[in-house]
Amino acid sequence: MTTTTAFRRRSLAAMAAATVLAPGIAFAKCGDIKGSGEINIVGSSMPSVQHLAKEMETCNKGGLKVQIKITPEARTETERAFESQGKSAFDAAVISGGVYSSLMGKGQLQPMTDLVAKYKARYKIEDGMLVKQGNDVYAIAYQQNAQNLFYRKDLFDKHGIKVPTTYDEMLQAAAVIKAKEPGIEFPIAQTFSKGFDVSTEFVNIFTGFGGRMFKPGTAQPDFNSEAGVKTIELMKSMTKFMTPNFLASNSDDVMNQFQQGKAAMGVLWASRAARMDDPAASRIVGKMEFAEIGRAHV
């Protein structure tokens, strides 16, 4: 998942100031930034976005006011704000590549080509960070996120469980932990929240089974296939080891399940890893390890 910053087409914000506040270059301090106006930004509750929001808010000085709203509903709020024909709640958004495609397809993004050219060298904006349509820059990418298998090494060692390399092995490990660890009723925590989360998990497992998104040479969906059926069956088999409220399990909820010691394994974004060892929020400091998980079946 690539994370980018993009501006709303009808934004009336101080665009020059907004450009140098973009997350890809937020590590540049605000001491030499001059500007005036109000900039309202929305971003997801990812830890990396929260960190960057703190950096951007230090730019509140003089006539420049910067406000960042961090919310797990960032996608919904961004799409609602950017489709507004008049005054919008937000001028810019920190979004995933999938949201960018949706906004771009609707013509709702403001090009920032001239501003990037002006500040590129000063803030070390690399060519690979520029998200373009034709010759125009519409977003600045700053992070490539990946998913890992999070697992409780202490419990795996205690019960002699090998680290899973497939989803089948993950289910086997979950069965052992559920039977032998009374305190962990639901060993698997995974992002099955309706919408983006569950669709991402479907695509990951579906392609692991060799599924194709479209019929060869056409734009026709090809989900109703053997790979598609196997994917749904596997995802269903995982739910018996998950909280009954799994359709509300987004990244925040899964992270909390891990931190509170309520789950023993699950696939989650790598950007959440550092939170496992945060003593202010986690009861499992030093107990969580990470691995890659391969194809659904070998």
C-alpha positions as CSV (number, residue, x, y, z in Angstrom):
1,M,0.0,0.0,0.0
2,T,1.4,3.4,-1.1
3,T,0.5,6.4,1.0
4,T,0.4,9.8,-0.7
5,T,-0.6,13.4,-0.1
6,A,-3.0,15.1,-2.5
7,F,-4.8,18.5,-2.7
8,R,-8.5,19.1,-3.4
9,R,-9.1,20.7,-6.9
10,R,-11.0,23.7,-5.5
11,S,-8.7,24.3,-2.6
12,L,-8.3,27.9,-1.6
13,A,-5.5,27.2,0.9
14,A,-2.0,28.7,0.9
15,M,-0.8,26.1,-1.6
16,A,2.9,26.9,-1.3
17,A,2.9,26.4,2.4
18,A,0.8,23.3,2.0
19,T,3.3,21.8,-0.4
20,V,6.2,22.1,2.0
21,L,4.1,20.6,4.7
22,A,3.4,17.4,2.7
23,P,4.3,14.2,4.6
24,G,7.0,13.2,2.2
25,I,9.0,16.2,3.4
26,A,7.4,16.8,6.8
27,F,10.8,16.1,8.4
28,A,11.9,19.5,7.3
29,K,11.4,21.9,10.2
30,C,9.0,24.8,10.0
31,G,11.3,27.5,11.2
32,D,11.9,29.0,7.8
33,I,8.4,28.5,6.4
34,K,6.5,31.7,5.7
35,G,2.9,32.0,4.7
36,S,-0.6,32.9,5.7
37,G,-4.0,31.3,5.5
38,E,-5.7,28.2,6.9
39,I,-4.9,24.6,5.8
40,N,-7.1,21.7,6.8
41,I,-5.8,18.2,6.3
42,V,-7.4,14.8,6.9
43,G,-5.4,11.6,7.4
44,S,-5.9,8.0,8.6
45,S,-5.1,6.8,12.1
46,M,-1.9,5.0,10.9
47,P,0.9,5.6,13.4
48,S,3.1,7.1,10.7
49,V,0.4,9.6,9.8
50,Q,0.0,10.5,13.5
51,H,3.7,11.2,13.7
52,L,3.7,13.4,10.7
53,A,0.6,15.2,11.9
54,K,2.5,16.3,15.0
55,E,5.3,17.6,12.8
56,M,2.9,19.6,10.6
57,E,1.1,21.1,13.5
58,T,4.3,22.7,14.7
59,C,4.0,25.0,11.6
60,N,1.2,27.0,13.3
61,K,2.7,30.4,13.5
62,G,2.1,34.0,12.4
63,G,-0.6,34.0,9.8
64,L,-0.5,30.3,9.0
65,K,-2.9,27.9,10.7
66,V,-2.5,24.2,10.1
67,Q,-5.1,21.7,11.3
68,I,-4.9,17.9,10.8
69,K,-7.8,15.6,11.6
70,I,-6.7,12.0,12.3
71,T,-9.6,9.5,11.9
72,P,-10.1,5.8,11.0
73,E,-12.8,7.1,8.6
74,A,-10.3,9.1,6.6
75,R,-11.3,7.6,3.2
76,T,-15.0,8.4,3.7
77,E,-14.3,11.9,4.9
78,T,-11.8,12.6,2.1
79,E,-14.2,11.5,-0.6
80,R,-17.1,13.4,0.9
81,A,-15.0,16.6,1.2
82,F,-13.3,16.4,-2.2
83,E,-16.6,16.0,-4.1
84,S,-18.0,19.2,-2.6
85,Q,-18.7,21.9,-5.2
86,G,-18.2,24.7,-2.7
87,K,-16.3,25.2,0.5
88,S,-14.8,21.9,1.7
89,A,-13.9,20.8,5.2
90,F,-10.4,19.7,4.0
91,D,-7.9,21.2,1.5
92,A,-5.6,18.2,1.4
93,A,-5.5,14.5,2.5
94,V,-3.0,11.8,3.3
95,I,-4.4,8.9,1.4
96,S,-3.7,5.4,0.1
97,G,-3.0,4.6,-3.5
98,G,-6.5,3.2,-3.9
99,V,-8.2,6.4,-2.7
100,Y,-5.9,8.4,-4.9
101,S,-7.1,6.5,-8.0
102,S,-10.8,7.1,-7.0
103,L,-10.3,10.9,-6.5
104,M,-8.2,11.2,-9.7
105,G,-10.8,9.4,-11.8
106,K,-13.4,11.9,-10.6
107,G,-11.2,14.9,-11.5
108,Q,-11.1,16.0,-7.9
109,L,-7.4,16.6,-7.4
110,Q,-5.4,19.8,-7.8
111,P,-2.1,19.5,-9.7
112,M,0.9,20.8,-7.8
113,T,3.5,20.6,-10.6
114,D,4.8,24.2,-10.3
115,L,5.1,24.0,-6.6
116,V,6.9,20.7,-6.6
117,A,9.4,22.2,-9.2
118,K,9.9,25.2,-6.9
119,Y,10.5,23.2,-3.7
120,K,11.9,19.9,-5.0
121,A,15.6,20.5,-4.5
122,R,15.1,22.4,-1.2
123,Y,13.1,19.6,0.4
124,K,14.8,16.7,-1.4
125,I,11.6,15.5,-3.1
126,E,12.7,12.5,-5.2
127,D,11.4,11.7,-8.6
128,G,10.1,8.3,-7.3
129,M,7.9,10.1,-4.9
130,L,6.0,12.0,-7.6
131,V,2.6,10.7,-8.6
132,K,1.9,12.0,-12.1
133,Q,-0.9,12.1,-14.6
134,G,0.8,13.0,-17.9
135,N,3.3,15.7,-17.1
136,D,1.5,17.0,-14.1
137,V,2.1,16.0,-10.4
138,Y,-1.0,15.3,-8.4
139,A,0.3,13.7,-5.3
140,I,3.6,13.1,-3.3
141,A,4.2,9.5,-2.2
142,Y,6.1,9.1,1.0
143,Q,5.5,5.6,2.3
144,Q,5.3,2.0,0.9
145,N,3.6,-0.1,3.5
146,A,3.6,-3.9,3.6
147,Q,1.8,-6.6,5.6
148,N,3.4,-9.1,7.9
149,L,2.3,-12.0,10.0
150,F,2.3,-10.8,13.6
151,Y,2.6,-13.7,16.1
152,R,3.2,-14.2,19.8
153,K,6.6,-15.8,20.0
154,D,6.3,-16.6,23.7
155,L,3.1,-18.6,23.1
156,F,4.5,-20.3,20.0
157,D,7.6,-21.3,22.0
158,K,5.6,-22.5,25.0
159,H,3.5,-24.9,22.9
160,G,6.2,-25.9,20.4
161,I,4.4,-24.3,17.4
162,K,6.3,-23.6,14.2
163,V,5.9,-20.2,12.7
164,P,3.2,-20.5,10.0
165,T,4.3,-20.0,6.4
166,T,0.8,-20.6,4.9
167,Y,-2.7,-19.8,6.0
168,D,-3.4,-23.6,6.5
169,E,-0.5,-23.6,9.1
170,M,-1.9,-20.5,10.6
171,L,-5.2,-22.2,11.2
172,Q,-3.5,-25.2,12.7
173,A,-1.5,-23.0,15.1
174,A,-4.8,-21.1,16.1
175,A,-6.4,-24.4,16.9
176,V,-3.6,-25.4,19.3
177,I,-3.5,-22.0,21.0
178,K,-7.3,-21.9,21.4
179,A,-7.2,-25.4,23.0
180,K,-4.2,-24.8,25.3
181,E,-4.4,-21.1,26.2
182,P,-7.7,-20.5,28.1
183,G,-7.0,-16.7,28.2
184,I,-7.0,-16.4,24.4
185,E,-10.5,-17.4,23.2
186,F,-10.0,-15.9,19.7
187,P,-6.3,-16.4,18.6
188,I,-6.6,-14.8,15.2
189,A,-7.0,-11.0,14.8
190,Q,-7.1,-9.8,11.2
191,T,-8.5,-6.8,9.3
192,F,-11.9,-8.2,8.2
193,S,-13.7,-4.9,8.7
194,K,-16.2,-4.3,5.9
195,G,-15.0,-2.2,3.0
196,F,-11.3,-1.6,2.3
197,D,-10.0,-4.1,4.9
198,V,-11.9,-7.2,4.0
199,S,-11.5,-6.5,0.3
200,T,-7.7,-6.2,0.7
201,E,-7.6,-9.5,2.6
202,F,-9.7,-11.1,-0.2
203,V,-7.4,-9.9,-2.9
204,N,-4.3,-11.1,-1.0
205,I,-5.6,-14.6,-0.5
206,F,-7.3,-14.8,-3.9
207,T,-4.1,-14.0,-5.8
208,G,-2.3,-16.5,-3.5
209,F,-4.6,-19.2,-4.9
210,G,-3.6,-18.0,-8.4
211,G,-6.8,-16.1,-9.0
212,R,-7.1,-13.5,-11.7
213,M,-8.8,-10.2,-11.2
214,F,-10.2,-10.1,-14.8
215,K,-10.8,-12.6,-17.6
216,P,-7.7,-12.7,-19.9
217,G,-7.9,-10.0,-22.5
218,T,-11.1,-8.4,-21.1
219,A,-12.3,-6.0,-18.5
220,Q,-14.8,-8.6,-17.1
221,P,-14.3,-9.6,-13.5
222,D,-13.2,-13.1,-12.9
223,F,-13.9,-13.6,-9.1
224,N,-16.5,-16.3,-9.6
225,S,-13.9,-19.0,-10.1
226,E,-12.3,-21.9,-8.2
227,A,-9.8,-19.5,-6.7
228,G,-12.6,-17.2,-5.6
229,V,-14.5,-20.0,-3.9
230,K,-11.4,-21.3,-2.1
231,T,-10.7,-17.8,-0.9
232,I,-14.1,-17.3,0.6
233,E,-14.0,-20.8,2.2
234,L,-10.6,-20.0,3.8
235,M,-11.7,-16.6,5.1
236,K,-14.8,-18.3,6.6
237,S,-12.7,-20.9,8.3
238,M,-10.6,-18.1,9.9
239,T,-13.6,-16.4,11.4
240,K,-14.2,-19.3,13.9
241,F,-10.9,-18.2,15.5
242,M,-11.7,-14.5,15.5
243,T,-13.9,-12.2,17.6
244,P,-17.6,-12.5,16.7
245,N,-17.3,-8.8,15.8
246,F,-14.7,-9.5,13.1
247,L,-16.6,-7.3,10.5
248,A,-15.6,-4.3,12.6
249,S,-12.0,-5.4,13.0
250,N,-10.0,-2.6,11.2
251,S,-6.3,-2.0,11.7
252,D,-6.9,-0.1,15.0
253,D,-9.0,-2.8,16.5
254,V,-6.6,-5.6,15.5
255,M,-3.7,-3.6,16.9
256,N,-5.6,-3.2,20.2
257,Q,-6.4,-7.0,20.3
258,F,-2.7,-7.7,20.0
259,Q,-1.7,-5.1,22.6
260,Q,-4.1,-6.3,25.1
261,G,-3.0,-9.9,24.8
262,K,-6.4,-11.0,23.4
263,A,-5.0,-12.5,20.1
264,A,-2.0,-14.5,19.2
265,M,-1.5,-14.0,15.5
266,G,-2.8,-12.2,12.4
267,V,-1.7,-10.4,9.3
268,L,-1.4,-6.6,9.8
269,W,0.4,-3.6,8.3
270,A,4.1,-3.4,9.2
271,S,3.6,0.3,10.3
272,R,1.8,-1.0,13.4
273,A,4.8,-3.1,14.6
274,A,6.4,-0.4,16.8
275,R,3.1,-0.1,18.8
276,M,3.5,-3.7,20.0
277,D,6.4,-2.5,22.2
278,D,4.9,0.7,23.4
279,P,4.8,0.2,27.2
280,A,2.1,2.9,27.6
281,A,-0.4,0.9,25.5
282,S,0.8,-2.6,25.2
283,R,0.8,-5.6,27.6
284,I,2.9,-7.7,25.3
285,V,6.1,-5.7,25.1
286,G,8.9,-7.8,23.7
287,K,6.6,-10.8,23.0
288,M,5.5,-10.1,19.4
289,E,7.5,-11.2,16.4
290,F,6.9,-10.8,12.7
291,A,7.2,-13.0,9.6
292,E,6.1,-13.3,6.0
293,I,3.2,-15.5,5.1
294,G,3.2,-17.0,1.7
295,R,0.5,-18.5,-0.6
296,A,-2.7,-19.6,0.9
297,H,-1.8,-23.2,0.2
298,V,1.5,-24.8,-0.9
